[in-house]
């Protein structure tokens, strides 16, 4: 359970300042070759890396973000300390709490053989106070915690635009 705190910190560290890139469609996605993964995202995602404190000690959070005025895309990961044990449920609940939203439609899945949880977080506000809906997937591999996020304007969207599943399902882990 030590990694539950780590998961919450990783998810909370990615609060998006804007609600994403305008007018993305599936044809606008380009393959990003990341650190041990590839994924399709629009434009040229901004990479950042920083050390954050967690219940398991200091960890490095690396993220790639592509955002604009109506939608935002991000992928983040952190290397798990050897003694840490991940908790995807706590990760999603911590994200909803830190973002001031309501967690819903949470479900357990598998992705490329790894434990995964998908969810929606309603009523997420950006730095301008505009409400959005966050569609998210967290993935626990043997040595990393990944989070995919897609934010779209509208505080209670039940379905994401078609571009979200293409983004989400394009992730290839090395």
C-alpha positions in Angstrom: 0.0 0.0 0.0 3.0 2.3 0.2 2.5 3.2 -3.5 -1.0 4.4 -2.9 0.5 7.7 -1.8 2.8 7.7 -4.8 -0.1 7.1 -7.1 -2.0 10.1 -5.7 1.0 12.4 -6.0 1.6 11.4 -9.6 -2.0 11.9 -10.6 -2.4 15.2 -8.7 0.9 16.6 -10.2 -0.7 16.8 -13.7 -3.5 19.3 -13.1 -4.0 20.7 -16.6 -4.0 24.5 -16.9 -6.1 24.6 -20.1 -8.7 22.3 -21.5 -6.7 21.1 -24.5 -6.1 21.6 -28.1 -8.7 23.0 -30.4 -10.4 20.8 -33.0 -8.3 17.7 -32.8 -9.5 14.8 -34.9 -8.0 11.4 -35.3 -6.2 12.5 -38.5 -4.4 15.2 -36.3 -2.6 12.7 -34.1 1.1 12.0 -34.6 3.2 9.3 -32.9 5.3 10.4 -30.0 8.3 8.3 -29.2 8.5 8.6 -25.4 10.8 7.1 -22.8 9.9 3.4 -23.1 6.6 3.9 -24.9 4.9 5.4 -28.0 1.5 7.0 -28.2 -0.4 9.2 -30.7 -1.0 12.8 -29.6 -1.7 16.0 -31.4 0.9 18.6 -32.2 4.3 18.6 -30.4 3.7 17.6 -26.7 5.7 19.5 -24.1 7.9 17.2 -22.0 8.7 18.0 -18.4 10.3 16.1 -15.7 10.6 16.8 -12.0 11.2 15.2 -8.7 8.2 14.9 -6.4 7.8 13.6 -2.9 5.7 10.5 -2.3 4.9 8.0 0.5 7.6 5.8 -1.1 10.2 8.7 -1.1 11.3 11.0 -3.9 10.4 9.9 -7.4 10.8 11.5 -10.8 7.6 12.3 -12.7 7.9 12.7 -16.4 5.0 14.0 -18.5 4.1 15.0 -22.0 1.2 17.4 -22.5 -0.5 18.8 -25.5 -3.2 21.3 -24.7 -5.3 24.2 -26.1 -8.7 25.7 -25.6 -11.2 22.8 -25.9 -9.3 19.5 -25.2 -6.1 18.4 -23.5 -4.0 15.2 -23.9 -1.3 14.0 -21.5 0.7 11.0 -20.6 2.8 10.8 -17.4 4.8 8.1 -15.8 7.0 7.5 -12.8 9.4 4.8 -12.0 8.2 2.8 -9.0 10.6 2.3 -6.2 11.4 -1.4 -5.8 9.6 -1.7 -2.4 6.4 0.1 -3.6 3.2 -1.6 -4.3 0.7 0.2 -6.6 -2.9 0.9 -5.9 -4.8 2.1 -8.9 -8.1 2.6 -7.0 -6.4 5.0 -4.6 -4.7 6.7 -7.6 -8.1 7.5 -9.2 -9.7 8.6 -6.0 -6.8 10.8 -5.1 -6.9 12.4 -8.6 -10.6 13.2 -8.3 -10.1 14.7 -4.8 -7.1 16.7 -5.9 -8.9 18.0 -9.0 -12.1 18.8 -7.1 -14.1 16.5 -9.3 -16.4 13.5 -8.9 -15.1 10.1 -9.8 -17.5 7.9 -11.8 -17.6 5.0 -14.3 -14.6 3.4 -12.7 -13.8 0.0 -14.1 -10.9 -2.5 -13.9 -9.4 -3.7 -17.2 -6.2 -5.1 -18.6 -4.0 -3.4 -21.1 -1.2 -5.3 -22.7 -1.4 -7.7 -19.8 -1.1 -5.0 -17.1 -3.6 -4.0 -14.4 -5.5 -0.9 -15.6 -8.4 1.2 -14.4 -10.4 3.5 -16.6 -12.6 6.3 -15.2 -14.3 9.6 -15.7 -13.9 12.5 -13.4 -16.7 15.1 -13.6 -16.6 18.8 -12.8 -12.8 19.3 -13.2 -12.0 23.0 -13.4 -9.1 24.5 -15.3 -7.2 27.6 -14.1 -9.8 29.9 -15.7 -12.7 28.2 -13.8 -14.1 26.4 -16.9 -15.6 23.0 -16.1 -14.5 19.9 -18.0 -14.7 16.2 -17.9 -11.6 14.1 -17.5 -11.3 10.7 -19.1 -8.4 8.8 -17.6 -6.6 5.5 -17.7 -4.0 4.4 -15.1 -1.7 1.5 -15.8 0.5 -0.3 -13.4 3.4 -2.2 -15.0 6.1 -4.1 -13.0 8.2 -0.9 -12.6 6.1 2.1 -13.7 2.8 3.8 -13.0 1.4 5.4 -16.2 -1.5 7.8 -16.5 -3.3 8.9 -19.6 -5.6 11.9 -19.4 -7.9 13.5 -21.8 -9.9 16.6 -20.7 -12.8 18.1 -22.7 -15.0 21.1 -22.0 -18.3 20.3 -20.3 -18.5 19.2 -16.6 -20.6 16.1 -17.2 -19.7 14.6 -20.6 -20.8 11.0 -20.7 -18.8 10.1 -23.9 -15.5 11.4 -25.0 -15.0 12.6 -28.6 -13.8 9.9 -31.0 -10.2 11.1 -30.7 -9.9 9.9 -27.0 -10.1 6.1 -27.7 -7.6 6.5 -30.6 -5.2 8.3 -28.2 -5.8 5.9 -25.3 -5.5 2.7 -27.4 -2.5 3.8 -29.4 -0.2 3.5 -26.3 2.5 0.9 -26.9 4.7 0.0 -23.9 8.2 -1.2 -24.6 
